[in-house]
Amino acid sequence: IIALSANLFNLAVAGCIGGYYIYSFLIKPLHSRSIAIAISAWASVMLAALMCAIEVGASGTYAMSETIRTMLNTHALIGVGEAILTLLLLQVAVQHMGWELDGYGKK
């Protein structure tokens, strides 16, 4: 139960909220909603993985540096998949389901 609570915190706080603030920070300077969405989707996975790695490292089970390196290397690829899926699903939602996302997908 404790591990589940920590992982929910990692995903909800670091992943979702962190990803939102990264998107909010990137949208204006990049001038591309799709690039900002892709980067923030990737970064949300990396933030959650970093939080988990710090928790595991702090527990003393494995060395902190080894845990962080392993988690971030693995989740960098997972984050690429997350970014691609996020963009694809948003495109489907805009084109086929009629979603209006503050200018996303409008021509």
Sequence and secondary structure as in RCSB ss.txt:
>XXXX:A:sequence
IIALSANLFNLAVAGCIGGYYIYSFLIKPLHSRSIAIAISAWASVMLAALMCAIEVGASGTYAMSETIRTMLNTH
ALIGVGEAILTLLLLQVAVQHMGWELDGYGKK
>XXXX:A:secstr
 HHHHHHHHIIIIIIIIHHHHHHHHHHHHH  HHHHHHHHHHHHHHHHHHHHHHHHHHHTSS HHHHHHHHHHHH
HHHHHHHHHHHHHHHHHHHHHS   BTTBT  
